[in-house]
Amino acid sequence: MTNNLVTKSATIDPSHKIEQPHKSSVIRFGVVGYGYWGPNIVRNLRSLEGCEVVGICDQTPAARKRIQAAHPGIPVHSDFHELVNSADIDAIAVITPAWTHFELAKAALKNGKHVFVEKPFTSKAAQAEELINLAEQKHLQIMVDHTFLFTGAVRKIKKLLKEGTLGKLYYYDSTRVNLGLFQHDCNVIWDLAPHDLSIMNDLIHKDAEAISATGQAHVNEFEDIAFITAYYPDKMIAHVNVNWISPVKVRTTLIGGEKKMLVWNDLEADEKLKIYDKGVDVKSQEGVYNLLVSYRSGDMWAPQVEQVEALRLELNYFIECIAKGHKASNDGVAGLRVVQMLEAASESLRHRGKLVYL
């Protein structure tokens, strides 16, 4: 391992320039994996200016038939080396199971390709660190697919927090549950929690200090329900409930602040965000028995949220970052931070909620 590892405390500077100029004015993509998420990647890439999909790879014959039917004219491959070794490809999108990400991304980077990787970035933090260093040495881009960061809702929440609308943050409380889809290579934490962990890291400008997690497996050997608690400086706390065996689908996040509180219901068609002028005002702190508290209850309003396809914005951002030599905010370092939190949660899970420090 090299001694110039980028750690979770490293700052992400979007203005940082990558020295190597881009090969051509059009970014030529190869896509590896055409399962659940791959078709969305290909569809969006093909709709964007400044890029071209020049090859798609999948090991399964059924998937290759779907590719040929949906995208006639694009070469289809069964061996990812045909894309990685191609001089006609500038960037590789890795849309495969998490345990394959490291080897595929490493091969792409070694062959001079920029890399877009589905979440979670890697299965281990050490793997993420190795890829980050390799990309730095090769002057190449890594972007981790943290799609929710590009939704209108999260971008609006980030703006509200930057403006101080909610005041000092008290908590982030998310429920992300549904019936299925069961994964056969990871538990529910590694499947669903990366969404919230990436959002938390984007919104809360402090690193979590410790993580606790509990859960249980009912259907196979992987936990299908779990509860994660992350502890931050200044009494900020975050809680994430992830579940594959819920009778209903819920995508609701509560964010509580000193001034106002926010509810984000991602399943709402129109009013995804609601801000409540509710809170607690402390009038006096002169001893426990003299503590005076008043509850504030004011108006609720629903700010307008831009209705855009987040994945399209994200991929367009990746293309711009490559073309202009800018590091992405959701780069390998951001992906590493999420993997470190997932590892801590997994360790805590094995010890039934033991507090694991980051």
N, C-alpha and C positions, 0 to 999 in steps of 0.2 A: 504494500500500500504506500502511495506517495505521501509526503508530509505536508502537502498543500491542500488538504481536504477542505471543501467548503462545508461548514457546519450549519446547524439550524439558526445560529445567531447571526449569520452573515446577512448583510443588508442586500436588498434587491434594488438595483439602480436601473430603471428603464432606459436611461440615457447612455448607459455604458455601450461603447462601440466595440464591435467585433471586427478585428483587423482584416480578415479575409473577405475580399469582395465577392459578391454573388456571381455565379458563372454566367447567367443569362438573364434576360428581362422576364422570362416566364419560368416559374418554379415548376419543375416536372416531378410529379409525385408517383410513388409506388405505394400501394395499400396492401398490408399483410393482414388477412383476417376478414371474412365476409359472413360473420354470424349474426348476432343480434344488433350490434352497433355499427358494424362495417358498412352496411348499405347507406346509413345516414351520413357517414363520413364521405363516401364516394359521391353521393347525390349533392352534398354541399360543395365539395371541391369542384365538381364539374360545373356548378352554377357561378363560380367566382371568376373574376378577371384576374389575370396575372398568374394563373396556374393551370396545369394540365395533368390529368390522370393518365399515365402512360403504361400502367400495368397493375394488375390486381392478382393477389395470390391467396389461395386457400387449399388446405390439404384434402378436404372432403369433396368427392365428385358431385354431390348434390349441390353444394355451395357454388362450385364452378359452373354448373348448369344455370343456376340463378343469375350469376354474373353475366354469362353469355346472353341470356334472355333479356336482362335489364340494360346491359351496356354493350351491344354488339359493336365490334370495331376496336374495343380495348383488349389488348393481349391478356390472356388468363394463364396463370402459372400454378403449378402444384408445389414448387420448391422455392422458398423465399430467397435462396442464394441467387436465383436468376434476377431478382430485383436488386438485391444488395450489391451484386457485382456489376450491375449495368452502368455504363458510363453515361447513359441517357437519362439517369434519374438523379435529381438533386436532393430529394427529401423522402423519407419513409414514414408512413403512418402505421404504427404498431397497434392493431385492434384485435388482440388475442388474449387468452387467459393470463392472469397476473404472473403466474409462475414462469411464463415464457418471455416476459418483457425484457429481462436483463440480457439474455443471450441474443435476442433479436436486435435490441437497441445497440448493444455493444458491437455486433457485426456491422450494423448500419454506420455507426460512428467511425469505426475503423476503416470503412470504405469511403469516408468523406461525405456521408449523407447527414443532413439535418434530420432530427427525429421528433415526431409527434407521438406521444405514448398515452394510451388509454389509462385511466386511473384504476387501481393505485399504481404509482410509478414503478415500483419494484416490490419484491417479496421481503427484502431485507434492506436495512439502512445502509449497510456496507456496500451493497450492490449499487444503490443510488449514488453514494459518494464516488464510487469508481467511475460511473457513467458521467458524473458532473466533471470530474477531473479530465476524463478522456475528451469530452466536448470542449473543455477549455484549451487543452493541448492542440486540438484539431481546429480550433476557432469555428466551432459549429454550434448550432442552436438546439436546445432541448425545450420542448413544451409539453407539459403534462395536461391531459384533458380534464381539467376541473371546470366543466361546462357551466355549472351553476353560477360561477363568478361573472358570467356574461349575460345572465338573465336581467330583464328590466327591473325585477324586484330587488335583487341583491345590489345592483348598481344604484338604485334609489336609496336603499338602506345605507349604503356606504356614504352617499352624499349627505343624508340626514345626520349621520354620525359625525361627519367632517364639519358640518355646520353647527354642531352642538345642540341639535334639536332635542335629543333624548337626555342630554347631560351625561354625567358620569355613569358608566355602565355598571349594573348590578349583576345581571345574569343573562344567559342565553340558554333557552330551553326548547329542544326540538323533539318532535315525534315524527318518525319516518317509518311507517309500518304498512304492510300489505300482506296478502296471501300469495306466496311465491314471489318471484321466480327463485326456486331453490338452486343453489350452486353446489357443484360436486367437487370443487377444489379449494374452497375457502369458506369461512364462517360468515355470519351476517354482518359482523363488524367490518371485515375487509371488503365486503360487497357494498354495503349501504353507508357506513360511517364516513368514508372519504369525502362524500358530498358535504356533510356538516363540518368536518374538521377543516376542509379547505375554505369553507365560508367563514368559519370562526377565525382562522388565521388571517383572512383577508380583512375582516371587520375589526378584530381586536388587535390593537397594535402593541401587543405584549405576548411573549411566549408563555405557554402553560408551564407551571412549575411541577405539577404532579398529576397523575391520572389513576383513577380507580375504575374497575369494570367487573360486572357480574353478568352471568348468563347461563343458558342451559341448552343442551341438544335434545331434541325429541324425535326427529324424523330420521336423521342419519348421524354420523359421528361429528358433524360440525354444528356449532351453536346456531340455533335459528331464532333466538331472542336474546337481547343483551341490553345492558344499561351502562352507559359510560359517563363518568363525572370527571371534569377537568378543572383543576384549581389554578387560578391566576393571581398575580400580585394585586394588592389593594382590594381584597375580598371579592373580586370578580369570580364568578363560578359559571360553569357551563355543564349542561346535562343533555345527553342524546339517548333517545330510546329508539332502537332499531329492532325490527321484528318481521320475520317471513310468515308467521302463522297467525296473523291478525284477521278477523272476519271482515274488516273494512280497511280501505286504503285511506291513510291519513298522512298529510304533508303539512304540518303546522309548526310554526316556530314562534315562540314568545321572546321578546327582547325587552328587558326592564331597565329603565334608567332613572336617574335621580329626578329628572324633570318630567319625562313622559315615558309611556310604554307603547310597544308596537306588537301587532299580531300579523304574521305573514302566513296566509293560507294559500299554498301554491296550487291547490285544486280549484280555487275560485276563478271563474272566467273573467270577471270584471274587477272587483275590489279585492285584489290580492293582498294589499297592505292596508291596515287600519291603525291609526295612531290615536292613542287615548291620552287625554290630559288628566291622567290619574296618577296618584303617588302618595307618598308619606312625607310630611313636613315635620321636622323635629324642632320644637320651639326652645327647649332647654335640655341641657345635658349635665346639670348640676346634681350628680348623684343618681343612683338607680331609682329611688323613690320619688324624685322630683322630675323625672323625665316626662316631658309634655309632648305628645304626638297628636297631630291632626291629619286627617285623611282628606286628600284633595280629589275632587271628581268634577272634571270639566267636560269640554266637548270632545267628540270623536270626529276625525275626518279621514278620508281615504284619498291619498295623493295619487295622481295619475302615474301609471307605470307603463313604460314603453313596451309595446307588444312586438317583440322581435324574436327570431329564432336564434337562441344563444349560441348554438354550435356554429352557425354561419358566421356570426360575429367573431367567435373564437378563432376559427380557421382563417378568416380574413386577417385577423390580428397577427396570426403566425406568419402568414405570407408577407405582411408588412414588416414584421420584425426581421425576417430573412433578407428582404430586399433592402432595408435601410440599415441593417447591422445593429439593431437594438435588441437588448435582452428582454424577454417577456417577463411580465410580473408573475405568471404561473410557469416559471421555468423549473429546471431540475432542483434548485434549492427549495422552492415551494413544495415540490413533490416529495423531497426528502423530509421536510418537516412533518408532512402528513404520515409518511411511513414510520417515522420515529414515534409518533403518537399511537399509531396502530400497533407497533411492537410493544409499547408500554401497556396498552390496553390488553393485548394478548397475554402478556406476562401476569398482569393483575388478574385476568380471567382464570388463569391456571391456578391461582392461589386464592380464589373466591373473594376477590375484591381488595386484595392487598394493595396499599398505596405504592405506586411506582413513581419515583422522581425522574424527571427528564434532565 
